[in-house]
Amino acid sequence: MKAGLGSPLPGWRRRSARSGTAEEVPGALRTVLKELHAEKQQLMDEEQNEEEEEEDEDEDDDDEDDDDDDEEEEEEEEEEEEEEEEEEEGTEAPTNQTVAATTSIAETLPGECQPANEQISCRHIGITHLPAVTDLGVTTMDLTGNNITHIPPWGFSGLPHLENLDLSKNMLTDESISRELFSNLTRLRTLILDGNQLTAIPPLPPSLEKLQIKDNELTILTPQSFKGLVNLLYLELEDNSLYEGYVSPLAFKPLRRLAYLGLENNQFRSIPQGLPRSLLQLQMSENHIEEVADDVLSKSVNLRVLDLSHNRLHEYGITTRAWARLRSLEALDLSQNRLSSVPMYLPRPLRQLNLQHNAINQIPSYVFRHLRPGLASLRLSHNALGEEGIEGASFIGTHRTLEELLLDNNRLGAVPPSIRQLKSLKVLRLDNNQIRYLRRWTLCHPRITESSLEFVGLENNLIEVKKVPTKAFSCIRNPEGVMLRPQWNHTLQAI
């Protein structure tokens, strides 16, 4: 039996029996024990109450902790969602900007023209107004073949980096374009305005390098027309109504770097004054030019190519000093004019001379003698040359340099003997003449076993092929390069 506060202690009972006071001691103890038991019960009750209160508090705390945990979990979930959204926004921001920019363009452009690779192409879709576009990345815009009649001053303000602009084949007039429209495009390098209704050059930005205003109604060029265009390299004004009386001698002065000038198919009767010194190529075919004066090209010392074809030039309309200052000219085109003789006093450095489709019946002696280093190409097709028009000294100055000689579609009755002296000749055309025979040494000199000739055209003459000497073409490198058939006499016999 275990000892406890609620039962008599064995030790105390045994001592009482030996001492003889067993009755008295247990009574006093019983009283003390009752008091102790009462206190113990009270303590136990108080401890139980405290435990219950603590349990209640713990439960409350647990509830609060659960609530706090729930709130924390909700906050953490919200923070995680916000972080995910921020991360998505952070990662998608550039794409969204690009998409937004593209979308903004697409919303303002007709469906037929979508932007791609820094370019916007709206060719031939029939729009009448310029689309309002804002995109810093666009460098090229093509609006060819529409019905645009007006562009507001701010029309291209959303495209500050525009470099190439094509507005050809629209319905633009002088009133359609304000002074600020192009001048604000500070990076513009190429502008094409072909096929509109402009009568004057609009104000343009100094950054421009290439300008085309073909097929318009230009009639006048003033000192202000090209003001500030110090970087312009290429200028094309073909198919207008320009003529020298309305082109100021100061019109081209601002164009310090101009290399190419196209004035084809206008109304010029002479070459305009004041051409820039920097000019390398001048195209003036299909005008009404009748003369080339002494001083008109005096400052064009860098000119390399001059095209005066399809005009009204006679040899006496070209003065003796007309080409004197052209110390760089290499190619001269005088085809489709009214020349009856090869012009004298040709530019000294000339290498290519085109005189096709004239009425030339004479190549004067020594006409090429002064040329240095000498002609490489001479084209005299479709003229009126007979054998009497080509003298023994006609080709002096070209014997070591001439590589191409075109004498087809003339009136030659025989192959000119002086051709044998052309030691560098590679291409010779004599077709469509009236040549009746070929001698053994007509083309090949007896002391020359192999020439530079690669092609000889003799078809459509009156040659009896069977009577051609077997060694007539012995010096020609490639036998397949000789064209002898058909001949007119065979055609007549067949008829």
DRENTIFI-737386 format. One record per residue (C-alpha): residue in three letters; x, y, z; residue number from 1. Coordinates in Angstrom, 1 decimal. Each point is the difference from the previous one (the first is absolute). Last residue first. Example, Ala and Ser with C-alpha at 12.3 -4.5 7.8 and 13.67 -1.06 7.14 Angstrom:
2
- residuo, x, y, z, num
- SER, 13.7, -1.1, 7.1, 2 $
- ALA, -1.4, -3.4, 0.7, 1 $
This chain:
495
- residuo, x, y, z, num
- ILE, 12.2, 34.6, -154.2, 495 $
- ALA, 2.7, -2.5, 0.7, 494 $
- GLN, 2.4, 1.8, -2.3, 493 $
- LEU, -0.8, 3.3, 1.8, 492 $
- THR, 0.8, -1.6, 3.4, 491 $
- HIS, 3.2, -1.5, -1.2, 490 $
- ASN, 1.1, 3.4, -1.4, 489 $
- TRP, -0.9, 1.6, 3.4, 488 $
- GLN, 2.4, -2.2, 1.9, 487 $
- PRO, -0.9, -2.2, 3.0, 486 $
- ARG, 2.5, -1.0, 1.2, 485 $
- LEU, 3.6, 1.2, 0.3, 484 $
- MET, 0.5, 0.4, 3.8, 483 $
- VAL, 3.6, -0.7, 1.1, 482 $
- GLY, 0.4, -0.6, 3.8, 481 $
- GLU, -0.2, -3.8, -0.5, 480 $
- PRO, 3.4, 0.1, -1.6, 479 $
- ASN, 1.5, 1.2, 3.4, 478 $
- ARG, 3.3, 1.8, -0.1, 477 $
- ILE, -0.3, 1.8, -3.3, 476 $
- CYS, 3.2, 0.1, -1.9, 475 $
- SER, -1.0, -2.5, -2.6, 474 $
- PHE, -3.3, 1.8, -0.9, 473 $
- ALA, 0.6, 0.6, -3.7, 472 $
- LYS, 2.1, -3.2, -0.2, 471 $
- THR, -2.6, -2.1, -1.8, 470 $
- PRO, -0.7, 2.8, -2.5, 469 $
- VAL, -3.8, 0.9, -0.1, 468 $
- LYS, -1.4, -1.2, -3.3, 467 $
- LYS, -2.5, -2.4, 1.6, 466 $
- VAL, -1.4, 2.7, 2.2, 465 $
- GLU, -1.1, 2.2, -2.8, 464 $
- ILE, -0.1, 3.3, 1.9, 463 $
- LEU, -2.9, 2.4, -0.6, 462 $
- ASN, -0.4, 1.1, 3.6, 461 $
- ASN, -2.4, -1.3, 2.7, 460 $
- GLU, 2.7, -1.7, 2.2, 459 $
- LEU, 3.5, 1.4, 0.3, 458 $
- GLY, 0.5, 0.0, 3.8, 457 $
- VAL, 3.5, -0.6, 1.2, 456 $
- PHE, 0.7, -1.1, 3.6, 455 $
- GLU, 3.2, -0.9, 1.9, 454 $
- LEU, 2.6, 2.2, -1.8, 453 $
- SER, 3.2, 0.3, 2.0, 452 $
- SER, 2.1, -1.0, -3.0, 451 $
- GLU, 1.9, -3.2, -0.7, 450 $
- THR, 2.3, -0.7, -2.9, 449 $
- ILE, 0.8, 3.6, -0.7, 448 $
- ARG, 2.4, 0.6, -2.9, 447 $
- PRO, -2.6, -0.6, -2.7, 446 $
- HIS, -2.4, 2.4, 1.7, 445 $
- CYS, -3.4, -1.6, 0.7, 444 $
- LEU, -3.2, 1.9, -0.6, 443 $
- THR, 0.1, 0.6, -3.8, 442 $
- TRP, 3.1, -2.1, -0.6, 441 $
- ARG, -1.7, -2.8, -1.9, 440 $
- ARG, -2.5, 2.3, -1.7, 439 $
- LEU, -3.7, 0.1, 1.1, 438 $
- TYR, -2.8, 0.8, -2.4, 437 $
- ARG, -3.3, 1.7, -0.5, 436 $
- ILE, -0.4, 2.3, 3.0, 435 $
- GLN, -3.3, 1.9, -0.1, 434 $
- ASN, -0.5, 0.6, 3.7, 433 $
- ASN, -2.2, -1.9, 2.5, 432 $
- ASP, 2.9, -1.5, 2.0, 431 $
- LEU, 3.4, 1.7, 0.4, 430 $
- ARG, 0.5, -0.6, 3.7, 429 $
- LEU, 3.5, -0.3, 1.4, 428 $
- VAL, 0.7, -1.1, 3.5, 427 $
- LYS, 3.5, -0.7, 1.4, 426 $
- LEU, 2.2, 2.8, -1.6, 425 $
- SER, 3.4, 0.4, 1.7, 424 $
- LYS, 2.1, 0.2, -3.1, 423 $
- LEU, -2.3, 2.3, -2.0, 422 $
- GLN, 2.2, 0.2, -3.2, 421 $
- ARG, -2.1, -2.5, -1.9, 420 $
- ILE, -3.0, 2.3, 0.3, 419 $
- SER, 1.7, 2.5, -2.3, 418 $
- PRO, -1.0, -2.1, -3.0, 417 $
- PRO, -3.7, 0.9, 0.4, 416 $
- VAL, -2.1, -3.2, -0.6, 415 $
- ALA, -1.9, 0.5, -3.3, 414 $
- GLY, -3.2, 1.5, -1.3, 413 $
- LEU, -0.7, 1.9, 3.3, 412 $
- ARG, -3.4, 1.6, 0.2, 411 $
- ASN, -0.7, -0.1, 3.7, 410 $
- ASN, -1.9, -2.4, 2.2, 409 $
- ASP, 3.0, -1.4, 1.9, 408 $
- LEU, 3.2, 2.1, 0.5, 407 $
- LEU, 0.6, -0.9, 3.7, 406 $
- LEU, 3.6, 0.1, 1.1, 405 $
- GLU, 1.0, -1.4, 3.4, 404 $
- GLU, 3.5, -0.5, 1.3, 403 $
- LEU, 1.7, 3.2, -1.1, 402 $
- THR, 3.3, 0.7, 1.9, 401 $
- ARG, 3.0, -0.7, -2.2, 400 $
- HIS, -1.2, 1.3, -3.3, 399 $
- THR, -2.3, 2.7, 1.5, 398 $
- GLY, 2.0, 3.2, -0.7, 397 $
- ILE, -0.2, -0.5, -3.7, 396 $
- PHE, -3.5, -1.4, -0.8, 395 $
- SER, -0.9, 2.3, -2.9, 394 $
- ALA, 3.5, 0.1, -1.5, 393 $
- GLY, -0.7, -2.3, -2.9, 392 $
- GLU, -3.4, 1.6, -0.6, 391 $
- ILE, -3.4, -1.2, 0.9, 390 $
- GLY, -2.8, 2.0, -1.8, 389 $
- GLU, 0.9, -1.5, -3.4, 388 $
- GLU, -0.8, -3.4, 1.3, 387 $
- GLY, -3.6, 1.1, 0.7, 386 $
- LEU, -1.3, 1.3, 3.4, 385 $
- ALA, -3.6, 1.0, 0.2, 384 $
- ASN, -0.7, -0.7, 3.7, 383 $
- HIS, -1.7, -2.8, 1.9, 382 $
- SER, 3.0, -1.3, 2.0, 381 $
- LEU, 3.0, 2.3, 0.7, 380 $
- ARG, 1.0, -1.2, 3.4, 379 $
- LEU, 3.7, 0.6, 1.0, 378 $
- SER, 1.3, -1.8, 3.1, 377 $
- ALA, 3.5, 0.1, 1.5, 376 $
- LEU, 1.0, 3.4, -1.2, 375 $
- GLY, 3.5, 1.4, 0.7, 374 $
- PRO, 2.4, 0.5, 2.9, 373 $
- ARG, -0.2, 2.9, -0.7, 372 $
- LEU, -2.0, 1.3, -2.9, 371 $
- HIS, 1.8, 2.5, -2.3, 370 $
- ARG, -0.1, -2.3, -3.1, 369 $
- PHE, -3.8, -0.7, 0.1, 368 $
- VAL, -1.1, 2.3, -2.8, 367 $
- TYR, 3.3, -0.8, -1.9, 366 $
- SER, -1.8, -0.4, -3.3, 365 $
- PRO, -3.7, 0.9, 0.1, 364 $
- ILE, -2.5, -2.9, 0.5, 363 $
- GLN, -2.7, 0.8, -2.5, 362 $
- ASN, -3.6, -0.9, -0.9, 361 $
- ILE, -1.6, 0.6, 3.4, 360 $
- ALA, -3.8, 0.3, -0.1, 359 $
- ASN, -0.6, -0.9, 3.6, 358 $
- HIS, -1.2, -3.2, 1.6, 357 $
- GLN, 3.1, -1.0, 1.9, 356 $
- LEU, 2.7, 2.5, 0.9, 355 $
- ASN, 1.1, -1.6, 3.4, 354 $
- LEU, 3.5, 0.9, 1.1, 353 $
- GLN, 1.8, -1.9, 2.8, 352 $
- ARG, 3.5, 0.7, 1.2, 351 $
- LEU, 0.3, 3.8, -0.1, 350 $
- PRO, 3.0, 1.5, 1.9, 349 $
- ARG, 0.5, 2.8, -2.7, 348 $
- PRO, -3.6, 1.2, -0.3, 347 $
- LEU, -0.9, 0.1, -3.7, 346 $
- TYR, 1.3, 2.9, -2.1, 345 $
- MET, -1.8, -1.1, -3.2, 344 $
- PRO, -3.4, -1.5, -0.2, 343 $
- VAL, -0.5, -3.2, -2.1, 342 $
- SER, -1.9, 1.1, -3.0, 341 $
- SER, -3.7, 0.4, -1.0, 340 $
- LEU, -1.3, 0.5, 3.5, 339 $
- ARG, -3.7, 0.4, 0.5, 338 $
- ASN, -0.5, -1.7, 3.4, 337 $
- GLN, -1.0, -3.5, 1.0, 336 $
- SER, 3.4, -0.9, 1.6, 335 $
- LEU, 2.2, 2.7, 1.5, 334 $
- ASP, 1.1, -2.0, 3.0, 333 $
- LEU, 3.4, 0.9, 1.5, 332 $
- ALA, 1.9, -2.2, 2.5, 331 $
- GLU, 3.4, 0.7, 1.5, 330 $
- LEU, -0.1, 3.7, 1.0, 329 $
- SER, 2.6, 0.9, 2.5, 328 $
- ARG, 1.7, 3.0, -1.7, 327 $
- LEU, -3.2, 1.5, -1.1, 326 $
- ARG, 1.4, 3.6, -0.3, 325 $
- ALA, 0.3, 0.0, -3.8, 324 $
- TRP, -3.3, -1.8, -0.7, 323 $
- ALA, -1.9, 3.0, -1.5, 322 $
- ARG, 3.2, 1.8, -1.2, 321 $
- THR, -0.6, -0.6, -3.7, 320 $
- THR, -3.7, 0.7, 0.2, 319 $
- ILE, -2.6, -2.7, -0.4, 318 $
- GLY, -2.9, 1.2, -2.0, 317 $
- TYR, 2.0, -0.6, -3.2, 316 $
- GLU, 0.0, -3.7, 0.7, 315 $
- HIS, -3.8, 0.0, 0.0, 314 $
- LEU, -1.9, -0.6, 3.3, 313 $
- ARG, -3.7, -0.5, 0.1, 312 $
- ASN, -0.4, -2.3, 3.1, 311 $
- HIS, -0.5, -3.7, 0.6, 310 $
- SER, 3.4, -0.5, 1.6, 309 $
- LEU, 1.8, 2.6, 2.0, 308 $
- ASP, 1.4, -2.3, 2.7, 307 $
- LEU, 3.2, 1.1, 1.7, 306 $
- VAL, 2.0, -2.3, 2.3, 305 $
- ARG, 3.3, 0.9, 1.8, 304 $
- LEU, -0.6, 3.6, 1.1, 303 $
- ASN, 2.7, 1.1, 2.4, 302 $
- VAL, 1.0, 3.3, -1.8, 301 $
- SER, -3.6, 1.1, -0.3, 300 $
- LYS, 1.0, 3.7, 0.4, 299 $
- SER, 0.3, 0.7, -3.7, 298 $
- LEU, -3.1, -2.0, -0.9, 297 $
- VAL, -2.1, 2.9, -1.3, 296 $
- ASP, 3.0, 2.1, -1.0, 295 $
- ASP, 0.5, -0.8, -3.6, 294 $
- ALA, -3.6, -0.7, -1.0, 293 $
- VAL, -1.7, -3.4, -0.8, 292 $
- GLU, -2.8, 0.5, -2.4, 291 $
- GLU, -3.3, -1.3, -1.3, 290 $
- ILE, -1.4, -1.6, 3.2, 289 $
- HIS, -3.7, -0.9, -0.3, 288 $
- ASN, -0.2, -2.5, 2.9, 287 $
- GLU, 0.0, -3.8, -0.1, 286 $
- SER, 3.3, -0.6, 1.6, 285 $
- MET, 1.5, 2.3, 2.6, 284 $
- GLN, 1.8, -2.3, 2.5, 283 $
- LEU, 3.0, 1.5, 1.7, 282 $
- GLN, 2.4, -2.1, 2.0, 281 $
- LEU, 2.9, 0.9, 2.2, 280 $
- LEU, -1.1, 3.4, 1.3, 279 $
- SER, 2.2, 1.5, 2.8, 278 $
- ARG, 0.5, 3.3, -1.9, 277 $
- PRO, -3.7, 0.7, 0.2, 276 $
- LEU, -1.8, 1.1, -3.2, 275 $
- GLY, -0.4, 3.7, -0.2, 274 $
- GLN, -1.5, 0.4, -3.5, 273 $
- PRO, -2.6, -2.3, -1.5, 272 $
- ILE, 0.9, -2.2, -3.0, 271 $
- SER, -1.9, 1.3, -3.1, 270 $
- ARG, -3.4, -0.3, -1.5, 269 $
- PHE, -1.5, -1.5, 3.2, 268 $
- GLN, -3.6, -1.1, 0.0, 267 $
- ASN, 0.1, -3.0, 2.3, 266 $
- ASN, 0.4, -3.7, -0.8, 265 $
- GLU, 3.2, -0.7, 1.9, 264 $
- LEU, 1.3, 2.4, 2.6, 263 $
- GLY, 1.8, -2.5, 2.3, 262 $
- LEU, 2.9, 1.3, 2.1, 261 $
- TYR, 2.4, -2.3, 1.7, 260 $
- ALA, 3.0, 0.9, 2.2, 259 $
- LEU, -1.3, 2.9, 2.1, 258 $
- ARG, 2.4, 0.9, 2.9, 257 $
- ARG, -0.2, 3.8, 0.0, 256 $
- LEU, -3.7, 0.2, -0.9, 255 $
- PRO, -0.5, 3.5, 1.4, 254 $
- LYS, 0.9, 1.5, -3.5, 253 $
- PHE, -2.5, -2.0, -2.0, 252 $
- ALA, -2.6, 2.8, -0.4, 251 $
- LEU, 2.6, 2.8, -0.4, 250 $
- PRO, -0.1, 0.0, -3.8, 249 $
- SER, -3.8, 0.2, 0.4, 248 $
- VAL, -2.0, -2.5, -1.9, 247 $
- TYR, -3.0, 1.7, -1.7, 246 $
- GLY, 1.6, 0.8, -3.3, 245 $
- GLU, 1.9, -3.3, -0.1, 244 $
- TYR, -3.1, -2.2, -0.2, 243 $
- LEU, -1.9, -2.1, 2.4, 242 $
- SER, -3.4, -1.6, -0.9, 241 $
- ASN, 0.4, -3.3, 2.0, 240 $
- ASP, 0.8, -3.5, -1.1, 239 $
- GLU, 3.4, -0.5, 1.9, 238 $
- LEU, 0.9, 2.0, 3.0, 237 $
- GLU, 2.4, -2.5, 1.7, 236 $
- LEU, 2.5, 1.3, 2.6, 235 $
- TYR, 2.6, -2.3, 1.6, 234 $
- LEU, 2.7, 1.2, 2.4, 233 $
- LEU, -1.7, 2.5, 2.3, 232 $
- ASN, 2.0, 0.8, 3.1, 231 $
- VAL, 0.0, 3.8, -0.3, 230 $
- LEU, -3.7, 0.2, -0.5, 229 $
- GLY, -0.3, 3.3, 1.9, 228 $
- LYS, -1.9, 1.8, -2.8, 227 $
- PHE, -0.9, -2.3, -2.9, 226 $
- SER, -2.9, 2.1, -1.5, 225 $
- GLN, 1.1, 3.3, 1.6, 224 $
- PRO, 2.2, 1.2, -2.9, 223 $
- THR, -3.0, -0.8, -2.3, 222 $
- LEU, -0.9, -3.0, -2.1, 221 $
- ILE, -3.1, 0.4, -2.1, 220 $
- THR, -2.5, -2.1, -2.1, 219 $
- LEU, -0.6, -3.1, 2.2, 218 $
- GLU, -3.2, -1.8, -1.0, 217 $
- ASN, 0.7, -3.5, 1.3, 216 $
- ASP, 1.4, -3.1, -1.7, 215 $
- LYS, 3.2, -0.3, 2.0, 214 $
- ILE, 0.6, 1.6, 3.4, 213 $
- GLN, 2.8, -2.2, 1.4, 212 $
- LEU, 2.3, 1.1, 2.8, 211 $
- LYS, 2.9, -1.9, 1.5, 210 $
- GLU, 2.4, 1.2, 2.7, 209 $
- LEU, -2.4, 1.9, 2.3, 208 $
- SER, 1.4, 1.0, 3.4, 207 $
- PRO, -0.5, 3.7, -0.8, 206 $
- PRO, -3.8, -0.4, 0.3, 205 $
- LEU, -2.3, 1.1, -2.8, 204 $
- PRO, -2.1, 3.0, -0.9, 203 $
- PRO, -2.3, -0.9, -3.0, 202 $
- ILE, 1.4, 0.1, -3.5, 201 $
- ALA, -2.5, 1.7, -2.3, 200 $
- THR, -2.8, -1.0, -2.5, 199 $
- LEU, -1.0, -3.2, 1.8, 198 $
- GLN, -2.8, -2.1, -1.5, 197 $
- ASN, 1.1, -3.6, 1.0, 196 $
- GLY, 1.7, -2.8, -1.9, 195 $
- ASP, 3.4, -0.1, 1.8, 194 $
- LEU, 0.3, 1.3, 3.5, 193 $
- ILE, 2.8, -2.2, 1.3, 192 $
- LEU, 2.0, 1.1, 3.1, 191 $
- THR, 3.1, -1.7, 1.2, 190 $
- ARG, 2.3, 1.1, 2.9, 189 $
- LEU, -2.5, 1.2, 2.7, 188 $
- ARG, 1.7, 0.2, 3.4, 187 $
- THR, -1.2, 3.6, 0.9, 186 $
- LEU, -3.6, -0.6, -1.0, 185 $
- ASN, -1.2, 3.4, 1.1, 184 $
- SER, 0.8, 1.6, -3.4, 183 $
- PHE, -2.3, -2.5, -1.7, 182 $
- LEU, -3.4, 1.3, 1.2, 181 $
- GLU, 1.0, 3.4, 1.4, 180 $
- ARG, -0.4, 2.0, -3.2, 179 $
- SER, -3.5, -1.5, -0.6, 178 $
- ILE, -0.7, -2.6, -2.8, 177 $
- SER, -3.4, -0.4, -1.6, 176 $
- GLU, 0.0, 3.6, -1.3, 175 $
- ASP, 2.8, -0.8, -2.4, 174 $
- THR, -2.0, -3.0, -1.3, 173 $
- LEU, -0.1, -3.6, 1.0, 172 $
- MET, -2.2, -2.5, -1.8, 171 $
- ASN, 1.9, -3.2, 0.5, 170 $
- LYS, 2.4, -1.9, -2.2, 169 $
- SER, 3.1, 0.3, 2.1, 168 $
- LEU, -0.1, 0.7, 3.7, 167 $
- ASP, 3.1, -2.1, 0.9, 166 $
- LEU, 1.8, 0.8, 3.3, 165 $
- ASN, 3.4, -1.3, 1.1, 164 $
- GLU, 1.7, 1.1, 3.2, 163 $
- LEU, -2.8, 0.4, 2.6, 162 $
- HIS, 1.4, 0.3, 3.6, 161 $
- PRO, -2.4, 2.6, 1.1, 160 $
- LEU, -3.1, -2.0, -1.1, 159 $
- GLY, -2.8, 1.3, 2.2, 158 $
- SER, 0.4, 3.5, -1.4, 157 $
- PHE, -0.6, -1.3, -3.5, 156 $
- GLY, -3.3, 1.7, -0.7, 155 $
- TRP, 0.6, 2.9, 2.3, 154 $
- PRO, -0.3, 2.6, -2.9, 153 $
- PRO, -3.1, -1.8, -1.3, 152 $
- ILE, 0.2, -2.1, -3.2, 151 $
- HIS, -2.4, 0.6, -2.8, 150 $
- THR, -1.1, -1.7, -3.2, 149 $
- ILE, 0.8, -3.7, 0.7, 148 $
- ASN, -1.5, -2.2, -2.7, 147 $
- ASN, 2.4, -3.0, 0.2, 146 $
- GLY, 2.8, -1.4, -2.3, 145 $
- THR, 3.0, 0.1, 2.2, 144 $
- LEU, -0.3, 0.5, 3.8, 143 $
- ASP, 3.3, -1.6, 1.1, 142 $
- MET, 1.4, 0.8, 3.4, 141 $
- THR, 3.5, -0.9, 1.2, 140 $
- THR, 1.7, 0.7, 3.3, 139 $
- VAL, -2.6, -1.1, 2.5, 138 $
- GLY, 1.3, -0.5, 3.5, 137 $
- LEU, -1.3, 3.1, 1.8, 136 $
- ASP, -3.5, -0.9, -0.9, 135 $
- THR, -3.0, 2.3, -0.1, 134 $
- VAL, -2.3, -0.3, -3.0, 133 $
- ALA, -2.9, 2.2, -1.1, 132 $
- PRO, -0.9, -1.5, -3.4, 131 $
- LEU, 0.4, 2.4, -2.9, 130 $
- HIS, -3.3, 0.6, -1.8, 129 $
- THR, -1.5, -1.2, -3.2, 128 $
- ILE, 0.8, -3.7, 0.2, 127 $
- GLY, -0.4, -2.1, -3.2, 126 $
- ILE, 2.1, -3.1, 0.9, 125 $
- HIS, 2.7, 0.4, -2.6, 124 $
- ARG, 3.0, -0.2, 2.4, 123 $
- CYS, -0.4, 0.3, 3.7, 122 $
- SER, 3.4, -1.3, 1.2, 121 $
- ILE, 1.2, 0.9, 3.5, 120 $
- GLN, 3.6, -1.0, 0.9, 119 $
- GLU, 2.0, -0.4, 3.2, 118 $
- ASN, 0.0, -3.8, -0.6, 117 $
- ALA, -3.8, -0.3, -0.5, 116 $
- PRO, -2.9, 2.4, 0.2, 115 $
- GLN, -3.3, -1.1, -1.5, 114 $
- CYS, -1.6, 1.5, -3.1, 113 $
- GLU, -3.2, -1.6, -1.4, 112 $
- GLY, -1.8, 0.3, 3.4, 111 $
- PRO, 0.0, 3.7, -0.2, 110 $
- LEU, 2.3, 1.6, 2.5, 109 $
- THR, -1.0, 1.8, 3.3, 108 $
- GLU, -0.9, -3.1, 2.0, 107 $
- ALA, 3.0, -1.8, -1.5, 106 $
- ILE, 2.3, 2.7, 1.2, 105 $
- SER, -1.4, 0.0, 3.5, 104 $
- THR, 0.1, -3.8, 0.0, 103 $
- THR, 3.6, 0.1, -1.0, 102 $
- ALA, 0.8, 2.4, 2.8, 101 $
- ALA, -2.0, -2.0, 2.5, 100 $
- VAL, 1.6, -3.2, -1.1, 99 $
- THR, 3.4, 1.5, 0.4, 98 $
- GLN, -0.9, 1.5, 3.3, 97 $
- ASN, -1.6, -3.3, 1.1, 96 $
- THR, 3.1, -1.9, -1.1, 95 $
- PRO, 2.2, 2.3, 1.9, 94 $
- ALA, -2.3, -0.2, 3.2, 93 $
- GLU, -0.6, -3.8, -0.1, 92 $
- THR, 2.8, -1.0, 2.4, 91 $
- GLY, -0.6, 2.8, 2.5, 90 $
- GLU, -3.8, -0.3, -0.3, 89 $
- GLU, 0.2, -3.7, 0.6, 88 $
- GLU, 2.3, 0.6, 2.9, 87 $
- GLU, -2.2, 2.6, 1.4, 86 $
- GLU, -3.0, -2.3, -0.4, 85 $
- GLU, 1.9, -2.8, 1.6, 84 $
- GLU, 1.0, 2.4, 2.9, 83 $
- GLU, -3.6, 1.1, 0.4, 82 $
- GLU, -1.2, -3.6, 0.1, 81 $
- GLU, 2.7, -0.9, 2.5, 80 $
- GLU, -0.9, 3.1, 2.1, 79 $
- GLU, -3.7, -1.0, -0.1, 78 $
- GLU, 0.9, -3.6, 0.9, 77 $
- GLU, 2.3, 1.3, 2.8, 76 $
- GLU, -2.8, 2.3, 1.2, 75 $
- GLU, -2.5, -2.9, 0.0, 74 $
- GLU, 2.5, -2.2, 1.8, 73 $
- GLU, 0.7, 2.7, 2.5, 72 $
- GLU, -3.8, 0.5, 0.5, 71 $
- ASP, -0.5, -3.7, 0.4, 70 $
- ASP, 2.9, -0.3, 2.3, 69 $
- ASP, -1.2, 3.0, 2.0, 68 $
- ASP, -3.5, -1.6, 0.2, 67 $
- ASP, 1.6, -3.3, 1.0, 66 $
- ASP, 2.2, 1.8, 2.5, 65 $
- GLU, -3.1, 1.8, 1.4, 64 $
- ASP, -1.7, -3.3, 0.2, 63 $
- ASP, 3.0, -1.6, 1.5, 62 $
- ASP, 0.3, 2.9, 2.5, 61 $
- ASP, -3.7, -0.4, 0.8, 60 $
- GLU, 0.6, -3.7, 0.5, 59 $
- ASP, 3.1, 0.7, 2.0, 58 $
- GLU, -2.0, 2.5, 2.1, 57 $
- ASP, -2.7, -2.6, 0.5, 56 $
- GLU, 2.6, -2.6, 0.9, 55 $
- GLU, 1.7, 2.5, 2.3, 54 $
- GLU, -3.4, 0.7, 1.6, 53 $
- GLU, -0.6, -3.8, 0.4, 52 $
- GLU, 3.5, -0.4, 1.4, 51 $
- GLU, -0.6, 2.8, 2.4, 50 $
- ASN, -3.3, -1.4, 1.1, 49 $
- GLN, 1.6, -3.4, 0.4, 48 $
- GLU, 2.8, 1.5, 2.0, 47 $
- GLU, -2.5, 1.9, 2.2, 46 $
- ASP, -2.0, -3.2, 0.5, 45 $
- MET, 3.2, -1.9, 0.8, 44 $
- LEU, 1.1, 2.7, 2.4, 43 $
- GLN, -3.4, 0.0, 1.7, 42 $
- GLN, 0.1, -3.8, 0.2, 41 $
- LYS, 3.5, 0.2, 1.5, 40 $
- GLU, -1.2, 2.6, 2.5, 39 $
- ALA, -2.9, -2.2, 1.0, 38 $
- HIS, 2.3, -3.0, 0.2, 37 $
- LEU, 2.4, 2.0, 2.1, 36 $
- GLU, -2.8, 1.0, 2.3, 35 $
- LYS, -1.3, -3.5, 0.2, 34 $
- LEU, 3.5, -1.3, 0.7, 33 $
- VAL, 0.5, 2.5, 2.8, 32 $
- THR, -3.2, -1.2, 1.6, 31 $
- ARG, 0.8, -3.6, -0.5, 30 $
- LEU, 3.4, 0.6, 1.4, 29 $
- ALA, -1.4, 1.2, 3.2, 28 $
- GLY, -2.4, -3.0, 0.2, 27 $
- PRO, 2.8, -2.5, -1.0, 26 $
- VAL, 2.2, 1.2, 2.8, 25 $
- GLU, -2.5, -0.3, 2.7, 24 $
- GLU, -1.0, -3.7, -0.5, 23 $
- ALA, 3.3, -1.5, -0.5, 22 $
- THR, 1.5, 1.5, 3.2, 21 $
- GLY, 1.6, -3.2, 1.4, 20 $
- SER, 3.4, 0.8, -1.2, 19 $
- ARG, 0.5, -3.3, -1.9, 18 $
- ALA, -3.4, 0.3, -1.6, 17 $
- SER, 0.4, 3.6, -1.0, 16 $
- ARG, 3.3, -0.6, -1.7, 15 $
- ARG, -1.6, -2.6, -2.1, 14 $
- ARG, -2.8, 2.2, -1.1, 13 $
- TRP, 2.3, 2.9, -0.9, 12 $
- GLY, 2.2, -2.2, -2.1, 11 $
- PRO, -2.9, -1.4, -1.9, 10 $
- LEU, -1.3, 3.5, -1.1, 9 $
- PRO, -3.8, 0.1, 0.2, 8 $
- SER, -1.8, 0.5, -3.4, 7 $
- GLY, -1.1, 3.2, -2.1, 6 $
- LEU, 3.4, 1.7, -0.1, 5 $
- GLY, 1.5, -3.0, -1.6, 4 $
- ALA, 2.0, -3.2, 0.7, 3 $
- LYS, -0.3, -2.8, -2.4, 2 $
- MET, -1.3, -3.3, 1.0, 1 $
